[in-house]
Amino acid sequence: MYNTVRGTKSGKPAKVEYFMWDEPRDGFSAMARVTGFPVAIAARLLADGTIRRGGILPPEDCICGDLYAPFLAELEKRHIKILETVSDDAAK
């Protein structure tokens, strides 16, 4: 997976890139791992009351702020790593 976001950070043009690579492991395909594990982690956060918003929400609307780092840590426990890079966006 590769995603790019362009905008401003601290009033200056910035580019944030996300990189994720996964492979089959422990009997699960890479696709099953990168779709199923985040959903399972989010379900646990809903069940224990950590995520308080209800309804149908995209992950970016409910796993943000203080929840973002612990969510990534849970993914890393399952050997799914997401690299985030932030750079000046000279293209703007």
C-alpha positions as CSV (number, residue, x, y, z in Angstrom):
1,M,0.0,0.0,0.0
2,Y,1.2,3.5,-0.8
3,N,-0.7,6.7,0.0
4,T,0.3,10.3,-0.3
5,V,-1.3,13.3,1.3
6,R,-0.3,16.9,0.4
7,G,-1.3,19.9,2.3
8,T,0.1,22.3,4.9
9,K,1.8,21.5,8.2
10,S,2.7,24.3,10.5
11,G,1.8,26.8,7.7
12,K,4.2,25.3,5.2
13,P,3.6,23.0,2.2
14,A,4.1,19.3,3.3
15,K,3.8,15.8,1.9
16,V,3.1,12.8,4.1
17,E,3.6,9.4,2.6
18,Y,2.5,6.0,4.0
19,F,4.1,2.8,3.0
20,M,2.9,-0.7,4.0
21,W,4.1,-4.1,2.8
22,D,2.9,-7.4,4.2
23,E,3.3,-11.1,3.3
24,P,1.4,-14.2,4.2
25,R,2.1,-15.4,7.7
26,D,0.7,-17.9,10.2
27,G,-1.8,-19.3,7.7
28,F,-3.3,-15.9,6.8
29,S,-2.9,-14.3,3.3
30,A,-1.5,-10.8,3.3
31,M,-4.9,-9.5,2.2
32,A,-6.6,-11.2,5.1
33,R,-4.0,-9.8,7.5
34,V,-4.2,-6.2,6.4
35,T,-8.0,-6.1,6.2
36,G,-9.0,-8.4,9.1
37,F,-6.5,-7.4,11.8
38,P,-7.3,-3.7,11.7
39,V,-11.0,-4.5,11.9
40,A,-10.5,-6.8,14.8
41,I,-8.4,-4.2,16.6
42,A,-11.1,-1.6,16.0
43,A,-13.8,-4.0,17.2
44,R,-11.9,-4.5,20.5
45,L,-11.6,-0.7,20.9
46,L,-15.3,-0.3,20.4
47,A,-16.1,-3.2,22.8
48,D,-14.0,-1.8,25.6
49,G,-15.3,1.8,25.1
50,T,-12.1,3.3,23.9
51,I,-13.9,4.4,20.7
52,R,-17.0,6.2,21.8
53,R,-18.4,7.3,18.5
54,G,-21.3,5.2,17.2
55,G,-22.6,4.5,13.7
56,I,-20.8,3.6,10.5
57,L,-17.5,5.5,10.4
58,P,-14.4,5.2,8.3
59,P,-11.3,4.4,10.3
60,E,-9.8,7.9,9.7
61,D,-12.8,9.4,11.6
62,C,-12.5,7.1,14.7
63,I,-8.9,6.0,14.9
64,C,-7.2,9.3,15.1
65,G,-5.6,11.6,17.7
66,D,-4.6,9.7,20.8
67,L,-5.8,6.3,19.3
68,Y,-3.5,6.4,16.3
69,A,-0.2,5.4,17.9
70,P,-1.7,2.6,20.0
71,F,-3.5,1.3,16.9
72,L,-0.3,1.2,15.0
73,A,1.4,-0.5,17.9
74,E,-1.3,-3.2,17.8
75,L,-0.7,-3.7,14.1
76,E,3.1,-4.0,14.7
77,K,2.4,-6.8,17.3
78,R,1.0,-8.6,14.3
79,H,4.0,-7.8,12.2
80,I,2.2,-5.2,10.1
81,K,4.2,-2.1,9.9
82,I,3.2,1.2,8.4
83,L,6.0,3.7,7.6
84,E,5.1,7.3,7.7
85,T,7.4,10.0,6.1
86,V,6.9,13.7,6.3
87,S,8.7,16.0,3.9
88,D,8.6,19.5,2.5
89,D,6.3,19.6,-0.6
90,A,8.3,21.5,-3.2
91,A,5.6,20.6,-5.8
92,K,3.2,23.2,-4.4
